[in-house]
Amino acid sequence: MTKKKIKNILFFFTSILFLNSCGMDAVYYLYAPTATYSVPTITSANYLNPGANYETAYFSFKTQQTQNSKYTETESSFQFLGTAIYYRIYNNYETMNSDISAISGKISSTNEASAASYIVETLKYQQLKASGTNNVPLIPVNSTNTNDTVYIRLTNYQSEPMFRARIIVGQGCETGTVATGCVELGTPLRTGSEGYNFDFGRKQGAENKKIIPQSGDSDVTISSTAKASGVWYVALYAIGVGQDESMTAQYSNALHLGAVAISETDENN
């Protein structure tokens, strides 16, 4: 064997030892939620009158815990934490739809985690909360490693039970029915505004706090011109969230859940 070949072999093994000693970043693949049952949309035909679309003004989808179950074992160095719901409030539906279009392009890209990073880090979408829990993410892993169905309605319409603001998680609750095995997490709440909900048109009270979105709120994007006076638009995404040993968050691809319009001048949305 020539001296040149010996040097090449030594260099190869030295490189491997060097890389191992430095530690290579492990790559974990998280499956994203993929199934949606109700995806409300905002277009030029329905952006002016939120109350007219109250029957379909809810989001529902299925989580993807089953395929991520290998990361829920206690001996795993990487933990799947559950599914987070990210939202943002806009005063112009065209601006919102432009962001949705940009996100859709990243969802379709080969680097699937780029969509989540764009949503969370660039567009500053915030995590949805619920009045009855402090869960972060909102939909944590369950003990059976099964996929949950999730129902979300941000606002109340009149006093009808089926059209009240709430989040339901479990099996078979995608239409808003609290069936056996479903748990109601409470009223959807905004991040950054403690205790405030999405009922922008209802009176503020001890048990029904609301606040009209303001410029500077961490969860609001204000365009120079509002598309419709007193109407706000909210887009939602579901993202699987995990955490490695260094407590660094990692994300799945994103699932667009839809968008709804909310009027600050009408208590029924």
N, C-alpha and C positions, 0 to 999 in steps of 0.2 A: 504494500500500500504506500502510495506516494505521500510526501510531507504535506502537499496541497490538500489531498483528500482528508488526511488526519485533522488538519486545521479546520476544514469545513465541518466535519463531524463534531469537533469540540465546540465550534461556534454555535452549531445547532442546539446541542444540549445545554450550553451555557445560556442561550437565549431563553429556553424553556424554563430553566431554573430561575432566571431573572424575572420572567413574567409571573411565575408562581409566587416568588418571594414578594413581589410588589402587590400581588392580589389583583385578579381580573374581575371587573364588574359582572355580576351574574345578571342574566336577562330572564325575566319572568313574564310569561305570556298570560294575560287575563282575558277571558272571554267576556264580551260585552253583552248586555241585554239585547235581545234581537226581536222579540215579539211585541207588537203594539196592537191594542184593541180599539182605542179611540184616539185619534190625532186631530184635534181642532186646528183650524188654520185661519189666518187673517188675510183677506184680500181686499181689493178695491170695491168689492160688492158687499162686504159685511163689516167694514172697519168703523162705520159711523154709529151703529146701533147695537151695542153689546147685549142688551137685554133680549133682543129678538132671537139670539142664538143660545138661550139659557139651557135648552135640553141637551145640547151637545158640548157645552162648555166644561168638559172634564177630560182628564188624561187617564189612560190606563195601559199597563204594560206588564210584562213578565220579567223577573230577574233571571240571572244566569248563575245561580250558585252551584247547581249540579256539576257543570263542567269545570268550575273552579274549586271543587271540593278537595282536590289534592293539596290545596294551600290552606285548608282549614284544620289539618291534623296538628296536634300540639308539637310534634317533633319537626315540623317544617320550619326552615329558617326564614321563610317568607310567608306572611299571613294575608289571606283574603279577608278584608274587614266587612265587606258588604257593598251595597249600592247607594251612591249619593245622588240626590236630585239637585241639579244646578239650575238657577233661574236668573233672569234679568228683566228689568222693567224699562220700557221705552215710551217716549211721548210721540214717536213717529213710527208708524208700522212699516214704512218703506225702509227706514234705517234698520229696523229689526230684521226685515226680510233680507236685506243686503248681508247682514251678519250671518243669518241662517244659511244663505247661499254659500258664503265663504267657508262656514263650518262644514257644510255638506261636501265641499271639495276635499277637505282634509279627512273627513270620514271615509271617503272613497280612495284615499291615497294608500300607498304601500306601507307607510309609517303610521300605523293605526293609532298609536298613542298621541300623535301630533294633534288630533282633533281635541282631545281632552286638555292638553296643555294650552292650546289656543283659547278654548272656552274659559279655563280657569285663570291662566296667567296673563293672556293678552286682553281678552274682552272683559275680564274681571267678573264673570258670573259668580253668584254666591250660592251657598248651600241652603236649600229649603229646610225649615225647621217645623216642628209640630208642637202644639200646646201641651200634649200629654206625655212627652218624652224628651230626654236630652241626648238621644242617640246621635252619634257622629261616626260614620255616615247614618243617614236617616233610616235606611233599611239594613240593619246588621245581619250577619249570617245567622241562620237558625240551626237548631240542634239536629235536624234530620237531613241536612244537606239537600233539600229539595228547593225547587224554584218557587218563589212567591209571586202571586199576582198583586198588583198595586193599583189602587184607585185614588185619584186626587181631584178634588174640586176646590178651587181657590176662594170662591165667593158664594154668598147666599142669594137665593132667588125666593122672594116672599118668605113664607114660613113652612114651605113644603119639605117634609123630611128627606125626600129623595134628592132635593136640590139645595142642600145645605153644605157649607164649606167643611170639608173633612178629608182625612187621609185614612184609607183602609188597606191593611196588608194581610195576606194569608193565602188560602186556597179557594179559588172560585169567587173572588170578590171584585172582579174586573168591571162589573156593571154598577157597583155601588151597593150591592146587597151584602149585609153583614151576615154571612152564612157561618155555619159551624167551622171553626178553624180560622176565622178571620178576626183580626184585632183592629179596632179603631184607635189610631194614634192621636187623634185630636184635630184641632183647627190648624191649617197651614199658616206658618208665621214667617216673617221676613228676617233675614240676618242683618244685624247692625242696628235694628230698631226694636229694642227689647219689648216683647209682648205685642207688637203691632202686626195686624193681619192685612189681607188684601181687599177687605171690604171698604174701599176708599169712599164710597157714597153713604156709609152708615154713620150714625152719631157715635161719638166716642164715649165710652163708659167703662166702669171698672171691669166688666166681664166682656166687653166688646170693643177693644182698643183698635183704633185705625188711625192712619196718618197718610195724608196725601203725599205722594213722592215729591222730593225736593231736589233741586240741583245740588250736587255735592254728596248725596246719599251714595253709599258704597255699592248699592244694587241698582242704580238708576243711570240710564244713558239719556241725556237731554240733547235733542237737536235744536238748532237755532229757531226752527219753526215747528210748532206742534201740528200734526196732521189733522187732528180734530180737537177742538177745545174741550178740555176736561176728560178726555179719553186716554187711557193708558193701555199698553200692550205688554204682555208677559210671555216670554218664551221659556220652555223647560227642556232639559236634557237629563238622561239617566246615564251614569258612568260607574263601572265597577272600580272599587278602590282597594288597593293592597298596601302593605308596608313591610319593608325589609328590616334586617337586624339593626341598621343604623337609623331607624325610624323615618326613613325617606319614603314618601308616598309615591306609588306607581299606579297608573291608570289603565283601564281598558279603553277600547274605542268608545265613542259616544253614540247614544241612541236619541234621535230627536223625538220628543214626546208631543210637540205641537205648540200652539200659541193661542191665547185668548185675549179679548178686549175687556176692559173694566172701566166703567164710567164713574167719575167722582161726583156727578150731579144726580145720580139715580141709585137708590139703595138696593135695587134688584138687578143683579148681573148674572 
